[in-house]
Amino acid sequence: MTSPALQSDALLAARKLDVRFGGVVAADQLDIDVYPGEIHAVIGPNGAGKTTMINLLSGQIKPDNGKIVFDGAEISRLSPARRSQRGIARSFQITSIFKEMSALANIAMAVQAQDGHSFRFWRPVGADDKLLGPAQAILEQFGLGERAEILAGNLAHGEQRQLEIAMALATQPRLLLLDEPMAGMGSQDSARMVEILASLKDNYAMLLVEHDMDAVFALADRITVLVYGRAIATGSPAEIRDDKNVRDAYLGEDGAN
Amino acid sequence: MMAGIMRHIVSVRGIVIVALLLYLLFLPYYASAFYINVFTRILIWAIAGISLNLILGYGGMISFGHAAYLGVAAYTVLAFAEQGIYLGWVQWPVAIILAGVVSAFIGTLCLRTRGLHFIMITLAFTQMLFFFFRSLDRFRGDDGLRIKKRSEFDFGWFELDLMDRLTFYYLVFAILLVALLFVFRLVNSRFGAVLRGSMSNDVRMQAIGVSTYGYRLTAFVIAGMMCGVAGLLMANMERFVSPAVLSWTVSGDLIFIVVLGGSGRLFGPVFGALVFFLLIEFLGDITIHWQLIMGPFLVLVVLFARTGIDGALNGLDHKLRVRFGRGQSGDEEMSS
């Protein structure tokens, strides 16, 4: 598969990314695009390199080769913090929040991160309306307003997942990288998360890695199938469902998955 | 706001803290000269503990070399005294700044590592300084040197006589209170939020766009300078400086004071230093093998009282509040 040219209208474009961990190829000439306003889902069997791809795009891992362009500028060598400042927010497969802090303090931290440097040594954050106001508003948007004072580690699993996405939004990103946001959720929580993601779609581009096929087909505008670190197909949900290679490689021979 | 403060004071922990501060304030009325010295020493260690708590308890930086800054500041005071310079306005700022410079150097290198590596490399740097000071014949190497008199502060209209036991005690007590207020404001500020965030989850901090290295380094240097204050007070207290002041056991004692009192808890190091030294006093009276009792005690604290003395008091309050129907759902403030 030859790489398509870098298109200027893509918000994020990655080309020919290679990563090896020892002998294991985690990304192999990987191309991926995310356009403004779209949910681009990435599916693939375990070990296909989905999390590696998210880590490459968010900067936790640097590619051996290839380049990543975000909003017209190359970001391949930038640190995760720098990429976040440019507008790439992410969630982690294993929930990554500040467990010892209240839900409100979690969001306030993200608001603070967005509000310039933090070399401010005297005024207490606990009384800083510039942080708490927006933080409370975001919690309420997620239906977590009542839970503001609870320690994040004491929230229910589904709430913690929501809190993590809320934190990502508090950094005012343009692109959300979501690594299995429904992982470990019951059907009710999953449905709630689908609802939340659908509501965010107008304002944020999303790259969604997810195993829950119902969620993927409900949300995605485009789907890329990843196998052994390589994108074997990209297309609309209908195209992917009918793609023979995809059926063979992933959805199962009878497509019943 | 007021209600919140009242809730903190009307609690076992609040009462213990207020009683302790009042006890320290009026100490000279009931303590002998000997015990005033004991308490002065304890409060100086508490200041050093507070400085370590800032990075260890709120930043997760387990420095096993914090004695370095005690040593640098103490030797600075000694060096000036050897030159016949006793002016506090000269000795103190230079001692604090040198402690800051050394901590900036050590921190810049060490903070690139984490966990066990950080512990070992901070220890290694302090050991280097230890052997450096030991090798200085000018300061009599291992034997150390006496300082003729304590620092002099002459305000013209009034002279602060640190050779006076009570004056020195109250100065140390005042500095302790300032250190507590300073750390309280610091850890609750935006800067402190980043510090606590990096301890809680540094990957998450990066992912929301904060590169924490500069903040952690700044905290490391602030802690080094604060520890320098304790070091210069120590040199003044003992009027004697030897390489023992930056021995690795001193760094270990400081860690223990923080853990015993409750790491990441404002008053923790004060409780820690008091209990640690009073226990040594007390056990030392019973047997010369007091370390045989101290050792297992430390192990038990680490195993069973992970939040230290301050945390245990807080836990007690929590239980009381639950029992008497004013229970809160586990949302204790982290940094008070």
Interface residues (C-beta under 8 A of the other chain):
Chain A: S58 Q60 S79 P80 A81 R82 S84 Q85 A89 R90 F92 S96 I97 F98 K99 E100 M101 S102 A105 A108 M109 A110 Q112 A113 Q114 S118 F119 R120 F121 W122 R123 P124 V125 G126 A127 D128 E149 I150 L151 N154 M167 A168 A170 T171
Chain B: M1 R185 L186 N188 S189 R190 F191 G192 A193 V194 R196 G197 S200 N201 V203 R204 M205 Q206 A207 I208 G209 V210 S211 Y215 T218 S329 G330 D331 E333 M334
